[in-house]
Every structure is written in C-alpha cells, then in structure tokens.
Amino acid sequence: MGSVSLTVIPLGYHTCMPSDSLQPIELALAKSNALFRQMFDLLPAGAIVHAQGRILATNAAALAILEADRPDQVVGHTVMEFVHPLDQARVRDRLEGMAPDQRPNDPAEIRVLTCRHELRVLGMTTMRFEYRKSAAYVTVAIDLSKRFAMEAKLRESEENFRRLFENMADVYYRTDKNGIVLMVGPGVRKVLGYEPEEIIGQQTEKFYPRPEDRDPLKQALREKGEVMDFPGQMVRKDGRIIDISINTRALYDARGEFAGVEGVYRDITERKMLERELMRLATTDPLTGIANRRAFLGQAQDALSRCERYSGRLALALLDMDHFKGINDRYGHAMGDEVLVRAVQAVQQELRETDLFGRLGGEEFCIALLEADKADAMAVAERICARVEALRFLHEGQGFSVSVSIGTTAYRRGDRLEQLMERADRALYAAKEAGRNCAIWHEAA
C-alpha cells in the first residue's frame, strides 16, 4: 500500500532501506549532484521522499517541522508514525488514489505528531513518480499551526465581539454624510424599541423630539471632530422621550471630506431623573415647593446681572407672615406648616412665570419681579396682601385668618443684591411698624 508523507526530509540526510525494490531510488538519491542536494535542503518548505510507507530522505525544513534533533529520528521511520490517527485513513486514500506521473494532488490540511509529541497542522501536497516500476512520492509541507492558532484566536475574538455587540446596552450606529443611518446595533431594541432594520435607511433627525435638537451635536462635531458623553434626547417607538448620552466621531473619506459619523449612545433616563431629583432637593424648599434660600439668591443675582448688562428693570419684595410664632404656639407646627403652604399658593396666583419666588427661611419669603417698576411692584404687593388675608383656616372648630407684611424696592444701576435686599428689609420693617398686613415702598436715595 502506498505511503503518505507528512513532512519531507532533507535529501542531504537519507538512509537506505534494505529492501531491494528501494535500491534504485536510493542509488538515484546518492548519485544526485551536490548542487541538487543543496537546493533540496535549502527549500523553505519541508520536503520528504518516501516509498512503500517509509521515509527515505528529508530536508532541514521538514526536520524542523517534525522537531527532530537528528535525521535518524525521521529517516527510515514509517510515514504513519507522524500522522495523527484521525487523519491516517485520509492520507492513505490520497496516496493510493494518485496515478503515476500525475500533477500534484490538491493541498490538504493534515494533523501530525512531532518527535516531541506535539500536535501540528500541515498544509501539504504530494507528487508521485515511478522509478523502475516502484512508486515513490515527494511530499511538500508547510506548518499551518500558527495560522490555525491565529484563526482560532480571531474566531474567538470575533465570537466575543459578536456576543458583546449583541448584548451591549449601548447602541452602535453609523450614518452617511447626510445623516442617513447605515448601520445600527441590536441594542436599539432595548433603547428605542425598534428593530435595527426599522432604523437603517432612516434620517437620524426622525428619532429626535424635534429635528433641530440634533444641531448642537452636529455643531460640536464640526468644531471638535468627536464628542464624549454628549447629552441629548430621543423618541422611543412608543412615543416616550428618553435622555441619552452620545459618544461619537466624524468620519472622513480618502480625500479628507466629511463622510458621516459613527459612535454609540445609551439610555441615561434614570440617571437624569436622579440628577433632576437631586437638583430639585438641593434647590427647592421641601415644605412649600418653591426655591430655597440658596437657589433664590442665585437666581436673583443672575437676574440682577442681566439688568446691569441690558439696562433692565427689577423690583424686589420681602414678605413676612404676621404673628407667625403665635400661630405655631397656639395651633401647633402642623397648622403652621399648612398656613405657609397655602399662603405660598396664594402668592403664586399673583405672579407671572418670569417672576422669581423663594423662601429665605422660617416665615420670610422674597419675590423678584422682572421688568417691573414701583407701580407694578406695589400693585402686586397689595394684591398679595388681600389674597392672603382672604384665606380661612380651621383648627378644632376654631377659625382664624392670617396676614402678610411686604417691603418693596427697585433696582437702580450699580446696585448689588445685598443693597437691594437691605432696602427691601427696611421697607418690610416699616410695614410692620405701620400695623402689618400692608406693603411699603422704599425709594433708593
């Protein structure tokens, strides 16, 4: 039965087999000129000559592939000693199916075991020739083990990437220069509720609350080329608006022209809701729901700065609940809280959306009336006094009413907020001295 070569062995190292039928081949090898032997041994691929199942000659590359320290570890041994058992039948079939002097058979990947019992994968092809009616073979082989290891790593890497891509909470996307979605990851199912094929081919702006909402992102990309944690909002398939964070970069073609963008975005709605709640808690009076002292003073300072810059108008009013300590002492703190809450609601009914309203502490409040003069401020203050006075409270069958005193003043160019509040406080003191339940104006000197 014809033999297979797994590797080829240097011609310079050949061993003669005792069989008479092999002597002509051996003699031919022995008589090969030195140049031919040198060329054979310098081949970069492993090469072996074999006949009747035994290896007759091998070059240096084949010895290296088979991890042989000496030629006699390979030459004289059977080919099948080096073929992995699972591939031996395939190797025999390939050799037995070869016709004399035909072209080399098709390359095949064959597993072999080296002299050190290591498993390797070789890519090999075999040529058959007849010499004095004896079949002999030359097999040429290259070591594919590193390629296979690399392919295995690539496959593993690809599988890991695919697994990550399929399960990532972020949404990968890519658009062309016109904002048409070219590619979108499966994470879009969770984030926007769409199947990827429903997104691909669509204009990106379609998924924003308003088309112009994407303009700040486009502007940032034009200026910087990429953005990180860029805030935005998108509309889910069910119509719900969600907050997103975008990491994206601009893409350019070979000519350096803008070709589109690619990046990822994620749903940060819960994070934004938490941030808003923390902001609300940090800036809102927990009892009345209006701005707390710190928030109000910051807002008032901003308003004052705008007045200074644009020559605007602003009036300030300080409010204080009359006899509030007596209410707490007589009716209890729960009733006191109710008085404050309802009084705040009454005041809000007299304010515009642009006006600022905050609780400075205890029963003291402050209002900043934007674009208001003395007449405007006094009219609002008097209506507030009347509305609060009209409130009625009931405690254990006993009814009572409350009142508020107000001190007002107006911004004059160059005023600091502290100066404005000091004048309003003087007016408030005057209102208290005047019998309470009234509004007093303090004119700047």
C-alpha positions in Angstrom: 0.0 0.0 0.0 1.4 3.4 -1.0 2.6 5.6 1.8 1.9 9.1 2.7 4.4 11.8 3.6 3.6 14.1 6.3 6.7 16.0 6.1 9.6 15.9 3.9 13.1 15.2 4.9 16.4 16.7 3.8 18.0 15.0 0.8 21.3 15.5 2.4 20.2 13.2 5.2 18.9 10.0 3.7 19.0 6.5 4.9 19.0 3.4 2.7 16.4 0.8 3.3 17.5 -2.8 2.9 14.6 -3.7 0.5 15.9 -4.4 -3.0 13.0 -2.6 -4.5 14.2 0.6 -2.9 17.8 0.4 -4.0 17.3 2.1 -7.4 15.7 5.1 -5.6 18.5 5.2 -3.0 21.1 5.0 -5.7 19.4 7.8 -7.6 19.4 9.9 -4.4 23.0 9.0 -3.6 24.1 10.0 -7.1 22.4 13.3 -7.1 24.8 16.1 -7.6 25.8 18.3 -4.7 24.0 21.3 -6.1 20.7 19.4 -6.3 21.1 18.2 -2.7 22.0 21.7 -1.5 18.9 23.1 -3.3 16.7 20.4 -1.8 18.0 21.1 1.7 17.5 24.8 1.4 13.9 24.6 0.3 11.8 26.9 2.7 9.1 24.2 2.8 9.5 20.8 4.4 10.1 18.1 1.8 10.3 14.3 2.2 10.8 11.5 -0.2 9.1 8.2 0.7 8.2 4.9 -0.8 6.4 1.8 0.5 5.4 3.7 3.6 8.8 4.6 4.7 10.7 7.9 4.7 13.8 7.9 2.6 15.0 11.4 2.7 14.1 14.8 4.2 15.3 18.3 4.1 16.2 20.6 7.0 12.8 22.4 7.0 11.0 19.0 7.4 13.2 18.1 10.3 12.4 21.4 11.9 8.7 20.9 11.4 8.8 17.5 13.0 11.0 18.8 15.8 13.7 16.2 15.0 17.1 16.7 16.6 18.7 14.2 14.2 17.8 12.9 10.7 17.6 9.3 12.0 14.6 10.3 14.1 12.7 10.6 10.9 14.5 8.9 8.0 13.8 5.2 8.0 10.6 5.6 10.0 7.1 5.0 8.6 5.1 7.9 7.4 2.2 6.9 9.6 4.3 7.3 12.7 3.9 11.0 12.3 0.3 11.2 11.0 -2.4 11.8 13.6 -4.6 8.7 13.9 -7.7 10.7 12.9 -6.0 11.6 9.6 -4.2 8.3 8.7 -7.1 6.9 6.6 -7.4 10.2 4.7 -3.6 10.2 4.0 -3.7 6.6 2.7 -6.6 7.3 0.4 -4.9 10.4 -1.0 -1.7 8.4 -1.8 -3.5 5.3 -3.2 -5.6 7.5 -5.4 -2.7 9.0 -7.2 -1.9 8.0 -10.7 1.7 7.7 -11.9 3.3 11.0 -13.1 0.1 13.0 -12.5 0.1 16.5 -11.3 0.5 17.0 -7.5 -2.7 16.3 -5.6 -4.7 19.1 -4.1 -3.3 20.7 -1.0 -4.8 19.3 2.2 -4.5 20.1 5.9 -3.2 17.2 7.8 -2.6 16.8 11.5 0.8 15.4 12.5 2.6 14.5 15.7 6.2 15.6 16.1 9.1 13.8 17.6 8.3 15.7 20.8 4.7 14.5 20.7 3.4 18.0 19.8 0.3 18.3 17.6 0.8 20.4 14.4 -1.3 21.1 11.3 0.5 20.9 8.0 -0.6 22.1 4.6 0.8 19.5 2.1 0.7 18.3 -1.4 2.3 15.1 -2.8 3.7 14.2 -6.2 4.0 10.5 -7.3 6.7 9.3 -9.7 7.7 5.8 -11.0 11.2 4.6 -10.9 11.9 1.1 -12.2 8.3 0.1 -11.6 8.4 1.3 -8.0 6.0 4.0 -6.8 7.8 6.8 -4.9 6.5 10.1 -3.5 7.7 13.6 -2.8 5.6 15.4 -0.3 6.0 19.1 0.4 4.5 20.6 3.5 4.3 23.9 5.4 3.4 24.4 9.0 0.0 26.0 9.4 -0.2 25.6 13.2 0.5 29.3 13.8 -2.1 30.3 11.2 -4.6 27.9 12.8 -3.8 29.3 16.2 -4.3 32.8 14.9 -7.5 31.9 13.2 -8.7 30.3 16.4 -7.9 33.5 18.3 -9.6 35.6 15.6 -12.7 33.4 15.7 -12.7 33.6 19.5 -12.2 37.3 19.3 -15.0 37.6 16.7 -17.3 35.5 18.8 -16.6 37.6 21.9 -17.1 40.8 19.9 -20.4 39.4 18.4 -21.6 38.4 21.8 -20.7 41.8 23.2 -22.2 43.6 20.2 -25.5 41.6 20.5 -25.8 42.1 24.3 -24.4 45.5 24.9 -26.8 48.1 26.4 -25.2 50.8 24.2 -26.4 51.3 20.7 -23.7 51.4 18.0 -24.6 53.4 14.9 -23.2 54.8 11.7 -24.6 57.4 9.3 -23.6 58.8 6.0 -22.8 62.5 5.4 -26.5 63.3 5.1 -27.4 61.7 8.4 -28.9 58.6 6.9 -28.5 55.6 9.2 -26.2 53.0 7.5 -25.8 50.6 10.5 -27.2 50.2 14.0 -26.6 47.7 16.7 -29.2 45.3 18.2 -29.1 47.4 21.4 -31.6 49.7 19.7 -34.3 47.2 20.5 -33.9 47.9 24.2 -33.2 51.6 24.0 -35.7 52.8 21.3 -37.9 49.8 20.9 -37.2 49.5 17.2 -35.8 46.6 15.2 -32.4 47.5 13.6 -34.0 47.2 10.1 -36.6 49.8 11.1 -33.8 52.3 11.8 -31.4 51.6 8.9 -32.1 53.9 5.9 -33.9 56.5 8.0 -32.9 60.1 8.7 -31.4 60.4 12.1 -33.3 63.5 13.0 -36.5 61.5 12.7 -35.8 59.9 16.1 -35.3 63.2 18.0 -38.1 65.2 19.6 -37.5 67.9 17.1 -35.2 67.8 14.0 -33.3 70.8 15.2 -32.4 69.1 18.5 -29.5 67.3 16.7 -28.0 70.6 15.6 -25.8 71.1 18.8 -24.3 67.7 18.3 -23.5 68.4 14.6 -22.0 71.7 15.6 -19.8 70.1 18.2 -18.6 67.5 15.7 -17.8 70.2 13.2 -15.7 72.0 15.8 -14.0 69.1 17.6 -14.3 66.1 15.4 -15.6 64.0 18.3 -17.6 64.3 21.4 -17.9 62.3 24.7 -20.9 62.0 26.9 -22.8 64.5 24.8 -26.3 65.0 26.2 -29.5 64.6 24.1 -32.9 63.2 23.9 -34.6 60.7 21.5 -38.1 59.4 21.0 -38.9 55.8 21.5 -41.2 53.8 19.3 -43.9 54.1 21.9 -43.6 57.9 21.9 -41.8 58.2 25.2 -38.9 60.7 25.2 -35.7 59.4 26.8 -32.4 61.0 27.8 -29.3 59.7 26.0 -25.6 60.2 26.2 -23.7 60.1 22.9 -20.0 59.3 22.2 -19.4 59.8 18.6 -16.8 61.0 16.0 -16.8 62.4 12.5 -15.7 60.1 9.6 -13.8 61.4 6.6 -13.1 59.7 3.2 -9.8 59.3 1.4 -10.0 62.9 0.2 -10.5 64.2 3.7 -14.1 65.1 3.1 -16.8 64.5 5.7 -18.4 61.1 5.1 -20.6 60.6 8.2 -20.4 59.8 11.8 -20.2 56.7 14.0 -20.5 56.2 17.7 -22.6 54.8 20.5 -25.4 56.2 22.6 -27.0 54.9 25.7 -30.2 55.4 27.7 -29.4 57.6 30.7 -33.0 58.5 31.6 -32.8 57.0 35.1 -29.6 58.9 35.7 -31.0 62.1 34.5 -34.1 61.6 36.6 -31.9 61.1 39.6 -29.9 64.2 38.8 -33.0 66.2 38.4 -34.4 64.9 41.7 -31.1 65.7 43.5 -31.1 69.2 41.9 -34.7 69.7 43.0 -33.9 68.6 46.5 -30.8 70.9 46.6 -32.7 73.9 45.2 -36.3 73.5 46.5 -37.9 74.2 49.8 -39.2 70.8 50.9 -42.4 72.3 52.6 -43.6 74.8 50.0 -42.0 73.5 46.8 -40.6 76.9 45.8 -36.9 77.9 45.6 -34.9 77.6 48.8 -32.7 80.5 50.0 -29.6 79.4 48.1 -31.4 78.8 44.9 -33.4 82.0 45.0 -30.4 84.2 45.8 -28.5 82.6 42.9 -31.5 83.3 40.5 -31.9 86.8 41.8 -28.2 87.5 41.3 -28.4 86.3 37.7 -31.4 88.5 37.1 -29.6 91.5 38.5 -26.6 90.8 36.3 -28.9 90.8 33.2 -30.4 94.1 34.3 -27.0 95.6 34.7 -25.9 94.3 31.2 -29.1 95.2 29.3 -30.3 98.2 31.4 -33.3 96.2 32.5 -35.7 96.8 35.4 -36.3 94.7 38.5 -38.3 95.2 41.7 -37.7 93.2 44.9 -40.3 92.4 47.6 -39.6 90.9 51.0 -42.7 89.1 52.6 -43.1 88.1 56.2 -46.1 86.3 57.8 -47.5 88.4 60.5 -47.6 86.9 64.1 -46.4 83.5 62.8 -44.8 82.5 66.0 -48.2 82.9 67.8 -49.8 80.7 65.2 -47.3 77.9 65.9 -47.6 78.3 69.6 -51.4 78.3 69.6 -52.3 75.9 66.8 -49.2 73.8 66.6 -46.5 73.4 64.0 -48.6 71.2 61.6 -51.1 74.1 61.3 -48.2 76.5 61.0 -47.0 74.4 58.0 -50.4 74.5 56.5 -50.5 78.3 56.8 -47.2 78.6 55.0 -48.1 76.3 52.2 -51.5 77.9 51.5 -50.0 81.4 51.8 -47.4 80.5 49.2 -50.1 79.1 46.8 -52.0 82.4 47.3 -48.9 84.5 46.4 -48.1 82.3 43.3 -51.5 83.2 41.9 -50.4 86.8 41.6 -47.0 86.2 40.0 -46.0 85.7 36.4 -44.0 82.8 35.1 -41.0 85.0 34.7 -41.0 86.2 38.3 -38.8 84.6 41.0 -40.2 83.4 44.3 -38.2 81.8 47.1 -38.3 81.0 50.8 -35.5 82.7 52.7 -36.2 80.9 55.9 -38.9 80.4 58.5 -41.9 82.6 57.6 -39.8 85.0 55.4 -40.0 85.0 51.6 -38.7 87.1 48.7 -40.0 87.9 45.2 -38.0 89.3 42.3 -40.4 91.0 39.8 -38.6 91.2 36.4 -39.2 94.3 34.2 -41.3 95.9 37.0 -41.2 99.4 38.3 -42.7 100.9 41.5 -46.3 100.9 40.3 -46.1 97.3 39.2 -44.4 96.2 42.4 -46.9 98.0 44.7 -49.9 96.7 42.8 -48.7 93.1 43.0 -47.8 93.5 46.7 -51.2 94.9 47.6 -53.0 92.1 45.7 -50.9 89.6 47.6 -51.8 91.1 50.9 -55.5 91.0 50.0 -55.3 87.4 48.8 -53.5 86.1 51.9 -55.9 87.9 54.2 -58.8 86.3 52.4 -57.5 82.8 53.4 -59.5 81.0 56.1 -58.2 78.3 58.4 -59.9 75.9 60.8 -58.4 74.3 63.8 -60.5 72.2 66.2 -63.6 74.0 65.2 -62.0 77.4 65.6 -61.5 79.6 62.5 -58.8 82.1 62.0 -57.1 84.2 59.3 -53.6 85.4 58.6 -51.9 88.4 57.1 -48.5 89.3 55.5 -46.3 92.4 55.6 -44.3 93.3 52.5 -41.4 95.7 51.9 -40.6 96.6 48.2 -37.9 98.5 46.4 -36.5 98.8 42.9 -33.1 98.1 41.3 -31.0 101.1 40.4 -28.0 100.9 38.2 -24.9 99.8 40.2 -26.9 98.1 43.0 -25.6 94.9 44.5 -28.1 92.3 45.5 -27.2 92.9 49.2 -28.1 96.6 48.8 -31.4 95.8 47.2 -32.4 93.4 49.9 -31.3 95.8 52.6 -33.6 98.5 51.3 -36.5 95.9 50.9 -35.9 94.9 54.5 -36.1 98.5 55.7 -39.5 98.8 53.9 -40.6 95.5 55.5 -39.8 96.8 58.9 -41.7 99.9 58.1 -44.7 97.8 57.1 -44.6 96.0 60.4 -44.4 99.4 62.3 -47.4 100.6 60.2 -49.6 97.9 61.7 -48.8 94.9 59.4 -50.9 93.5 56.6 -49.7 96.1 54.2 -47.0 96.9 51.6 -44.4 99.7 52.0 -42.1 101.1 49.3 -38.5 102.1 49.9 -37.2 104.6 47.4 -33.5 104.4 46.7 -31.6 107.6 47.7 
